[in-house]
Amino acid sequence: MWEQLKMYLKELFDELVKRLQNAKQKDLRPEIIRVQGEPEYNIRIPGGKSIFEVVLKEYRNGITISTNSSEKAIQQVMMPDATLQDALRVVQSAIIIVYGKSLH
């Protein structure tokens, strides 16, 4: 199970970086949106005609990470014992890798 989770997270991080690089080339910026009143963040990465979206939602025993785009089916994984801050640090790391700085 942990090997599958690690593979999924690596694929997700690689996809995130790829989408961010594509957005940067088109002079587009990702959005990190906190959902009011919920332990949830939406990360939207524009890509021209499509938007890649990552939803981070915290529960009592961890977080779920869901991805959605017009090109791929929705994928979802549960990360036990992780927090929203853990996941946001990973997203910020990807942004810093691509853009060379934090965008907010």
N, C-alpha and C positions, 0 to 999 in steps of 0.2 A: 504494500500500500504506500509506504513512504517513497519508494522508488518511483511509483506512478505520479505521486504528488510532486516530487522534485522535477520529473520530466515535464509535467504540465506547466509548472511555474517557470522553468527555463524557456519553454516554448512561448509562454505568455510574455515573458520579459523580452525575448527576441522579437516577437510580433510588435510589442509596444515600441521598442527602439526603431524598428523598420517603419512603423506608421508615423512616428515622430520625425524621422528623417525625411519621409515623403512630405509631411506637412511643412517642415522647415524649408525644403526646396521650393515649395509653392508659396512661401512667405505667409503661412497660416500658423496660428498658435493654438495649442490645446487649452481646454477649459477644465478646471477642477471646481466642481460645484458641490457645496454641502447642501444636503436635503434638509430643509427646515424641520426641526422637531424630531428628526430621526437620526440614529447612528449610522448614517449612510453618506457616501460620496459618489458622484458620477464624474468620470473623467471622459471627456469627449475630444477626440482627435479628428479634425476635419481632414478630408483627403480629396477635396474637389467635389465629386459627385456623391461621395459616400462619407459617412461618419463612422468611425470605430469607437465604440463605447465600452468602458470598463466600469462596472458597478461594484463598489466595495460596501458591504453591509455587515455591521457587527451584531453578534448575538451573544448570549450569556457564555457560551463555551467556545467562542472563536469568531471567525469572519467567513463570509462567502465572497468569492470573486466570480463575477459573471461577465462574460464578454459578448458583444453583439455587434454585428455589422451587416450590411446588405449583401456581402459576399460570403459570409460564413454563418452557419447555424449558431445558436446561442450555446455557449459552453459555461459550465459552472463547476466550481470546486470549493470544498470546505477546508479551511485551515484551522484546525483545533488549536486553541491557546494563543492564537495571534490576535493582535489588536488593529484597529483602524490606523493608528499611528505607525505601526510596523509596515502595513501595506502602503501607506502614503509616503513613507521614507523610500520605499522601493520605486514608486512612481516618480518621486522627485529625483532620485538617482538617475533614472532613465532620461528625464528631461535635462538634467545637468550634463549627462554624457553627450546628448545631441546638440543642445543649445549653448553649452558652455557656461550656463548660469541658471539659477532658479528664475522662473518667470513671474513670480509674485513676491 
